[in-house]
Amino acid sequence: MQAPPAPIIIKVTDAPVRGLGLGDVILNAVGLTGALAIAAVVFGLILAAIVIGYRKLQARRITDEAAAQTQPLGLTPPAHR
């Protein structure tokens, strides 16, 4: 009969963890803030295009008869002499 083989022991060590420095934190914050700012600008441009397009379509639908039924509010300042 043979003696049982000696157990093989493997020691697993973790890789050294590098801490986040101030520069890393600032870079991550600016990256997220920049992405949010760009997303807000793109959303605003898309929404503005939709609103302007809708108003232009509404302006084309107004006939002379519909325009005659409107009354100006007189909000324009008087012309300077």
MMTF fields as JSON, N, C-alpha, C and O atoms, coordinates in Angstrom:
{
  "mmtfVersion": "1.0.0",
  "mmtfProducer": "UNKNOWN",
  "numBonds": 323,
  "numAtoms": 324,
  "numGroups": 81,
  "numChains": 1,
  "numModels": 1,
  "chainsPerModel": [1],
  "groupsPerChain": [81],
  "chainIdList": ["A"],
  "bondAtomList": [4, 2, 8, 6, 12, 10, 16, 14, 20, 18, 24, 22, 28, 26, 32, 30, 36, 34, 40, 38, 44, 42, 48, 46, 52, 50, 56, 54, 60, 58, 64, 62, 68, 66, 72, 70, 76, 74, 80, 78, 84, 82, 88, 86, 92, 90, 96, 94, 100, 98, 104, 102, 108, 106, 112, 110, 116, 114, 120, 118, 124, 122, 128, 126, 132, 130, 136, 134, 140, 138, 144, 142, 148, 146, 152, 150, 156, 154, 160, 158, 164, 162, 168, 166, 172, 170, 176, 174, 180, 178, 184, 182, 188, 186, 192, 190, 196, 194, 200, 198, 204, 202, 208, 206, 212, 210, 216, 214, 220, 218, 224, 222, 228, 226, 232, 230, 236, 234, 240, 238, 244, 242, 248, 246, 252, 250, 256, 254, 260, 258, 264, 262, 268, 266, 272, 270, 276, 274, 280, 278, 284, 282, 288, 286, 292, 290, 296, 294, 300, 298, 304, 302, 308, 306, 312, 310, 316, 314, 320, 318],
  "bondOrderList": [1, 1, 1, 1, 1, 1, 1, 1, 1, 1, 1, 1, 1, 1, 1, 1, 1, 1, 1, 1, 1, 1, 1, 1, 1, 1, 1, 1, 1, 1, 1, 1, 1, 1, 1, 1, 1, 1, 1, 1, 1, 1, 1, 1, 1, 1, 1, 1, 1, 1, 1, 1, 1, 1, 1, 1, 1, 1, 1, 1, 1, 1, 1, 1, 1, 1, 1, 1, 1, 1, 1, 1, 1, 1, 1, 1, 1, 1, 1, 1],
  "groupList": [{"groupName": "MET", "atomNameList": ["N", "CA", "C", "O"], "elementList": ["N", "C", "C", "O"], "formalChargeList": [0, 0, 0, 0], "bondAtomList": [1, 0, 2, 1, 3, 2], "bondOrderList": [1, 1, 2], "singleLetterCode": "M", "chemCompType": "L-PEPTIDE LINKING"}, {"groupName": "GLN", "atomNameList": ["N", "CA", "C", "O"], "elementList": ["N", "C", "C", "O"], "formalChargeList": [0, 0, 0, 0], "bondAtomList": [1, 0, 2, 1, 3, 2], "bondOrderList": [1, 1, 2], "singleLetterCode": "Q", "chemCompType": "L-PEPTIDE LINKING"}, {"groupName": "ALA", "atomNameList": ["N", "CA", "C", "O"], "elementList": ["N", "C", "C", "O"], "formalChargeList": [0, 0, 0, 0], "bondAtomList": [1, 0, 2, 1, 3, 2], "bondOrderList": [1, 1, 2], "singleLetterCode": "A", "chemCompType": "L-PEPTIDE LINKING"}, {"groupName": "PRO", "atomNameList": ["N", "CA", "C", "O"], "elementList": ["N", "C", "C", "O"], "formalChargeList": [0, 0, 0, 0], "bondAtomList": [1, 0, 2, 1, 3, 2], "bondOrderList": [1, 1, 2], "singleLetterCode": "P", "chemCompType": "L-PEPTIDE LINKING"}, {"groupName": "ILE", "atomNameList": ["N", "CA", "C", "O"], "elementList": ["N", "C", "C", "O"], "formalChargeList": [0, 0, 0, 0], "bondAtomList": [1, 0, 2, 1, 3, 2], "bondOrderList": [1, 1, 2], "singleLetterCode": "I", "chemCompType": "L-PEPTIDE LINKING"}, {"groupName": "LYS", "atomNameList": ["N", "CA", "C", "O"], "elementList": ["N", "C", "C", "O"], "formalChargeList": [0, 0, 0, 0], "bondAtomList": [1, 0, 2, 1, 3, 2], "bondOrderList": [1, 1, 2], "singleLetterCode": "K", "chemCompType": "L-PEPTIDE LINKING"}, {"groupName": "VAL", "atomNameList": ["N", "CA", "C", "O"], "elementList": ["N", "C", "C", "O"], "formalChargeList": [0, 0, 0, 0], "bondAtomList": [1, 0, 2, 1, 3, 2], "bondOrderList": [1, 1, 2], "singleLetterCode": "V", "chemCompType": "L-PEPTIDE LINKING"}, {"groupName": "THR", "atomNameList": ["N", "CA", "C", "O"], "elementList": ["N", "C", "C", "O"], "formalChargeList": [0, 0, 0, 0], "bondAtomList": [1, 0, 2, 1, 3, 2], "bondOrderList": [1, 1, 2], "singleLetterCode": "T", "chemCompType": "L-PEPTIDE LINKING"}, {"groupName": "ASP", "atomNameList": ["N", "CA", "C", "O"], "elementList": ["N", "C", "C", "O"], "formalChargeList": [0, 0, 0, 0], "bondAtomList": [1, 0, 2, 1, 3, 2], "bondOrderList": [1, 1, 2], "singleLetterCode": "D", "chemCompType": "L-PEPTIDE LINKING"}, {"groupName": "ARG", "atomNameList": ["N", "CA", "C", "O"], "elementList": ["N", "C", "C", "O"], "formalChargeList": [0, 0, 0, 0], "bondAtomList": [1, 0, 2, 1, 3, 2], "bondOrderList": [1, 1, 2], "singleLetterCode": "R", "chemCompType": "L-PEPTIDE LINKING"}, {"groupName": "GLY", "atomNameList": ["N", "CA", "C", "O"], "elementList": ["N", "C", "C", "O"], "formalChargeList": [0, 0, 0, 0], "bondAtomList": [1, 0, 2, 1, 3, 2], "bondOrderList": [1, 1, 2], "singleLetterCode": "G", "chemCompType": "PEPTIDE LINKING"}, {"groupName": "LEU", "atomNameList": ["N", "CA", "C", "O"], "elementList": ["N", "C", "C", "O"], "formalChargeList": [0, 0, 0, 0], "bondAtomList": [1, 0, 2, 1, 3, 2], "bondOrderList": [1, 1, 2], "singleLetterCode": "L", "chemCompType": "L-PEPTIDE LINKING"}, {"groupName": "ASN", "atomNameList": ["N", "CA", "C", "O"], "elementList": ["N", "C", "C", "O"], "formalChargeList": [0, 0, 0, 0], "bondAtomList": [1, 0, 2, 1, 3, 2], "bondOrderList": [1, 1, 2], "singleLetterCode": "N", "chemCompType": "L-PEPTIDE LINKING"}, {"groupName": "PHE", "atomNameList": ["N", "CA", "C", "O"], "elementList": ["N", "C", "C", "O"], "formalChargeList": [0, 0, 0, 0], "bondAtomList": [1, 0, 2, 1, 3, 2], "bondOrderList": [1, 1, 2], "singleLetterCode": "F", "chemCompType": "L-PEPTIDE LINKING"}, {"groupName": "TYR", "atomNameList": ["N", "CA", "C", "O"], "elementList": ["N", "C", "C", "O"], "formalChargeList": [0, 0, 0, 0], "bondAtomList": [1, 0, 2, 1, 3, 2], "bondOrderList": [1, 1, 2], "singleLetterCode": "Y", "chemCompType": "L-PEPTIDE LINKING"}, {"groupName": "GLU", "atomNameList": ["N", "CA", "C", "O"], "elementList": ["N", "C", "C", "O"], "formalChargeList": [0, 0, 0, 0], "bondAtomList": [1, 0, 2, 1, 3, 2], "bondOrderList": [1, 1, 2], "singleLetterCode": "E", "chemCompType": "L-PEPTIDE LINKING"}, {"groupName": "HIS", "atomNameList": ["N", "CA", "C", "O"], "elementList": ["N", "C", "C", "O"], "formalChargeList": [0, 0, 0, 0], "bondAtomList": [1, 0, 2, 1, 3, 2], "bondOrderList": [1, 1, 2], "singleLetterCode": "H", "chemCompType": "L-PEPTIDE LINKING"}],
  "groupTypeList": [0, 1, 2, 3, 3, 2, 3, 4, 4, 4, 5, 6, 7, 8, 2, 3, 6, 9, 10, 11, 10, 11, 10, 8, 6, 4, 11, 12, 2, 6, 10, 11, 7, 10, 2, 11, 2, 4, 2, 2, 6, 6, 13, 10, 11, 4, 11, 2, 2, 4, 6, 4, 10, 14, 9, 5, 11, 1, 2, 9, 9, 4, 7, 8, 15, 2, 2, 2, 1, 7, 1, 3, 11, 10, 11, 7, 3, 3, 2, 16, 9],
  "groupIdList": [1, 2, 3, 4, 5, 6, 7, 8, 9, 10, 11, 12, 13, 14, 15, 16, 17, 18, 19, 20, 21, 22, 23, 24, 25, 26, 27, 28, 29, 30, 31, 32, 33, 34, 35, 36, 37, 38, 39, 40, 41, 42, 43, 44, 45, 46, 47, 48, 49, 50, 51, 52, 53, 54, 55, 56, 57, 58, 59, 60, 61, 62, 63, 64, 65, 66, 67, 68, 69, 70, 71, 72, 73, 74, 75, 76, 77, 78, 79, 80, 81],
  "secStructList": [7, 7, 7, 7, 7, 7, 7, 7, 7, 7, 7, 7, 7, 7, 7, 7, 7, 7, 7, 7, 7, 2, 2, 2, 2, 2, 2, 2, 2, 2, 2, 2, 2, 2, 2, 2, 2, 2, 2, 2, 2, 2, 2, 2, 2, 2, 2, 2, 2, 2, 2, 2, 2, 2, 2, 2, 2, 2, 2, 2, 2, 7, 7, 2, 2, 2, 2, 2, 6, 7, 7, 7, 7, 7, 7, 1, 7, 7, 7, 7, 7],
  "xCoordList": [0.804, 0.0, 0.867, 1.9, 0.422, 1.183, 0.662, -0.516, 1.568, 1.164, 0.461, 0.838, -0.566, -1.26, -0.283, 0.603, -0.454, 0.455, 0.275, -0.796, 1.331, 1.282, 0.378, 0.436, -0.444, -1.346, -0.554, 0.495, -1.092, -0.49, -1.207, -2.43, -0.468, -1.045, -0.667, 0.505, -1.696, -1.496, -1.956, -3.085, -1.088, -1.416, -1.748, -0.892, -2.995, -3.455, -3.333, -3.897, -2.598, -2.451, -3.173, -3.138, -3.822, -4.519, -3.506, -2.446, -3.878, -3.028, -3.09, -4.123, -2.035, -2.072, -3.118, -3.2, -3.896, -4.957, -4.398, -3.857, -4.545, -4.083, -5.227, -6.327, -4.994, -6.026, -6.307, -5.455, -7.492, -7.842, -7.272, -7.481, -6.563, -6.026, -7.007, -8.06, -6.664, -7.525, -7.708, -8.794, -6.659, -6.751, -7.724, -8.468, -7.726, -8.642, -10.094, -10.98, -10.319, -11.676, -12.173, -13.316, -11.332, -11.733, -11.983, -12.945, -11.126, -11.302, -12.607, -13.321, -12.931, -14.185, -15.391, -16.39, -15.317, -16.434, -16.644, -17.781, -15.567, -15.681, -16.199, -16.976, -15.771, -16.248, -17.744, -18.431, -18.266, -19.701, -20.46, -21.497, -19.952, -20.612, -20.613, -21.609, -19.499, -19.435, -20.416, -21.054, -20.541, -21.488, -22.921, -23.731, -23.23, -24.58, -24.848, -25.954, -23.843, -24.015, -24.228, -25.081, -23.469, -23.627, -24.997, -25.65, -25.435, -26.753, -27.851, -28.829, -27.706, -28.707, -28.742, -29.819, -27.581, -27.532, -28.18, -28.955, -27.867, -28.45, -29.969, -30.713, -30.427, -31.867, -32.53, -33.61, -31.907, -32.456, -32.544, -33.532, -31.514, -31.538, -32.635, -33.327, -32.793, -33.84, -35.217, -36.086, -35.413, -36.697, -36.975, -38.108, -35.957, -36.13, -36.511, -37.377, -35.873, -36.201, -37.647, -38.34, -38.093, -39.48, -40.461, -41.449, -40.196, -41.109, -41.126, -42.197, -39.973, -39.914, -40.603, -41.341, -40.367, -41.036, -42.541, -43.272, -43.019, -44.462, -45.064, -46.13, -44.372, -44.904, -44.912, -45.822, -43.907, -43.896, -45.043, -45.673, -45.314, -46.443, -47.764, -48.656, -47.891, -49.109, -49.257, -50.368, -48.148, -48.206, -48.621, -49.286, -48.242, -48.641, -50.125, -50.721, -50.72, -52.132, -53.072, -54.26, -52.571, -53.424, -53.761, -52.871, -55.04, -55.491, -55.708, -55.603, -56.007, -56.28, -57.531, -57.608, -58.501, -59.729, -59.448, -59.994, -58.597, -58.251, -57.405, -57.534, -56.549, -55.709, -56.555, -56.222, -57.647, -58.508, -59.258, -59.685, -59.429, -60.158, -59.273, -59.765, -57.992, -57.102, -56.97, -57.204, -56.6, -56.413, -55.017, -54.657, -54.219, -52.871, -52.938, -53.858, -51.98, -51.942, -51.23, -51.324, -50.525, -49.839, -48.663, -48.418, -47.94, -46.822, -45.51, -44.498, -45.521, -44.29, -44.091, -45.03, -42.849, -42.603, -42.737, -42.513, -43.097, -43.236, -41.888, -40.847, -41.917, -40.685, -40.073, -40.791, -38.765, -38.076, -37.916, -37.677, -38.051, -37.941, -36.597, -36.326],
  "yCoordList": [-1.161, 0.0, 1.251, 1.31, 2.257, 3.498, 4.502, 4.506, 5.342, 6.402, 7.495, 7.757, 8.151, 9.218, 10.347, 10.656, 10.961, 12.047, 13.248, 13.465, 14.006, 15.195, 16.238, 16.415, 16.924, 17.922, 19.093, 19.49, 19.619, 20.787, 22.026, 22.129, 22.937, 24.155, 25.329, 25.57, 26.043, 27.218, 28.435, 28.482, 29.402, 30.632, 31.713, 32.107, 32.19, 33.212, 34.563, 34.788, 35.441, 36.784, 37.768, 37.644, 38.738, 39.776, 40.751, 41.007, 41.286, 42.305, 43.552, 43.815, 44.308, 45.52, 46.501, 46.734, 47.052, 47.977, 49.39, 49.853, 50.059, 51.439, 52.342, 52.235, 53.213, 54.124, 55.213, 55.543, 55.756, 56.848, 58.142, 58.488, 58.833, 60.125, 61.236, 60.995, 62.435, 63.581, 63.809, 64.176, 63.595, 63.772, 62.785, 63.148, 61.552, 60.545, 60.901, 60.75, 61.37, 61.738, 62.914, 62.908, 63.917, 65.088, 64.706, 65.173, 63.863, 63.431, 62.667, 62.882, 61.786, 61.042, 61.964, 61.784, 62.937, 63.862, 64.738, 64.947, 65.247, 66.085, 65.256, 65.748, 64.013, 63.157, 62.942, 63.027, 62.665, 62.456, 63.757, 63.768, 64.844, 66.135, 66.557, 67.076, 66.333, 66.672, 65.856, 66.385, 64.58, 63.732, 64.19, 64.211, 64.554, 65.046, 66.382, 66.621, 67.251, 68.553, 68.386, 69.053, 67.516, 67.276, 66.671, 67.047, 65.743, 65.142, 66.193, 66.155, 67.128, 68.182, 69.117, 69.53, 69.451, 70.326, 69.639, 70.26, 68.37, 67.634, 67.538, 67.74, 67.229, 67.151, 68.498, 68.55, 69.586, 70.922, 71.282, 71.871, 70.931, 71.21, 70.424, 70.955, 69.158, 68.338, 68.894, 68.999, 69.248, 69.795, 71.138, 71.403, 71.978, 73.271, 73.061, 73.764, 72.102, 71.82, 71.355, 71.728, 70.542, 70.057, 71.205, 71.311, 72.067, 73.184, 74.176, 74.638, 74.512, 75.462, 74.876, 75.576, 73.606, 72.961, 72.941, 73.18, 72.659, 72.641, 74.028, 74.167, 75.048, 76.415, 76.84, 77.544, 76.418, 76.762, 76.073, 76.662, 74.826, 74.128, 74.8, 74.91, 75.245, 75.94, 77.264, 77.648, 77.963, 79.251, 79.068, 79.937, 77.958, 77.704, 77.399, 77.642, 76.878, 76.489, 77.677, 77.558, 78.823, 79.989, 80.61, 80.967, 80.73, 81.335, 82.83, 83.322, 83.538, 84.969, 85.205, 86.186, 84.316, 84.46, 84.276, 85.006, 83.302, 83.085, 84.244, 84.624, 84.804, 85.928, 87.17, 88.001, 87.313, 88.481, 88.428, 89.47, 87.263, 87.129, 87.36, 87.348, 87.567, 87.801, 89.285, 90.105, 89.619, 91.02, 91.161, 90.399, 92.11, 92.281, 92.786, 93.518, 92.4, 92.794, 94.118, 94.7, 94.603, 95.875, 95.82, 96.774, 94.722, 94.551, 95.098, 95.102, 95.554, 96.088, 97.521, 98.317, 97.84, 99.212, 100.192, 99.819, 101.425, 102.412, 102.696, 102.598, 103.051, 103.337, 104.64, 105.601, 104.672, 105.886, 106.834, 106.41, 108.117, 109.087, 109.729, 110.575],
  "zCoordList": [0.0, 0.0, 0.0, 0.666, -0.766, -0.841, 0.179, 0.538, 0.628, 1.552, 0.762, -0.381, 1.346, 0.611, 0.296, 1.094, -0.88, -1.261, -0.34, 0.227, -0.21, 0.64, -0.017, -1.233, 0.753, 0.164, -0.436, 0.072, -1.52, -2.18, -1.646, -1.744, -1.098, -0.52, -1.427, -1.715, -1.862, -2.718, -1.936, -1.449, -1.822, -1.102, -2.128, -2.92, -2.111, -3.05, -2.363, -1.292, -2.989, -2.425, -3.324, -4.549, -2.719, -3.484, -4.065, -3.495, -5.226, -5.832, -4.963, -4.347, -4.897, -4.083, -4.634, -5.84, -3.738, -4.124, -4.1, -3.096, -5.235, -5.331, -4.914, -5.457, -3.979, -3.502, -4.524, -5.35, -4.459, -5.354, -4.803, -3.641, -5.64, -5.239, -5.564, -6.156, -5.181, -5.433, -6.933, -7.38, -7.698, -9.147, -9.78, -10.691, -9.312, -9.851, -9.535, -10.375, -8.325, -7.927, -8.756, -9.214, -8.952, -9.743, -11.195, -11.804, -11.748, -13.137, -13.306, -14.286, -12.377, -12.457, -12.308, -13.005, -11.423, -11.22, -12.452, -12.875, -13.026, -14.22, -15.395, -16.213, -15.473, -16.555, -16.477, -17.495, -15.291, -15.12, -15.342, -16.005, -14.794, -14.958, -16.424, -16.928, -17.099, -18.519, -19.344, -20.254, -19.034, -19.759, -19.525, -20.452, -18.293, -18.003, -18.688, -19.172, -18.731, -19.38, -20.882, -21.468, -21.493, -22.937, -23.222, -24.196, -22.386, -22.565, -22.433, -23.18, -21.497, -21.318, -22.524, -22.955, -23.068, -24.25, -25.452, -26.18, -25.658, -26.792, -26.629, -27.589, -25.406, -25.162, -25.41, -25.999, -24.973, -25.191, -26.663, -27.102, -27.431, -28.872, -29.574, -30.443, -29.197, -29.811, -29.463, -30.328, -28.198, -27.783, -28.466, -28.868, -28.6, -29.278, -30.739, -31.259, -31.406, -32.808, -32.945, -33.891, -31.998, -32.053, -31.851, -32.577, -30.867, -30.585, -31.739, -32.133, -32.284, -33.402, -34.631, -35.325, -34.896, -36.032, -35.864, -36.826, -34.666, -34.407, -34.62, -35.219, -34.124, -34.287, -35.75, -36.187, -36.506, -37.939, -38.663, -39.542, -38.294, -38.909, -38.55, -39.392, -37.318, -36.901, -37.645, -38.012, -37.87, -38.571, -40.028, -40.591, -40.642, -42.039, -42.162, -43.211, -41.116, -41.165, -41.003, -41.304, -40.536, -40.325, -41.678, -42.45, -41.949, -43.215, -42.994, -41.87, -44.062, -43.948, -43.108, -42.368, -43.22, -42.438, -40.947, -40.119, -40.6, -39.197, -38.677, -37.513, -39.512, -39.091, -38.874, -38.029, -39.624, -39.465, -38.142, -37.644, -37.564, -36.315, -35.088, -33.96, -35.299, -34.167, -33.908, -34.796, -32.707, -32.334, -31.751, -30.854, -32.23, -31.689, -30.248, -29.883, -29.451, -28.041, -27.833, -26.753, -28.834, -28.71, -27.753, -27.014, -27.758, -26.856, -27.408, -26.708, -28.648, -29.217, -28.74, -28.717, -28.358, -27.892, -29.062, -30.213, -28.771, -29.848, -30.485, -29.836, -31.768, -32.501, -31.997, -31.719, -31.882, -31.456, -32.631, -33.761, -32.351, -33.441, -33.455, -34.307]
}
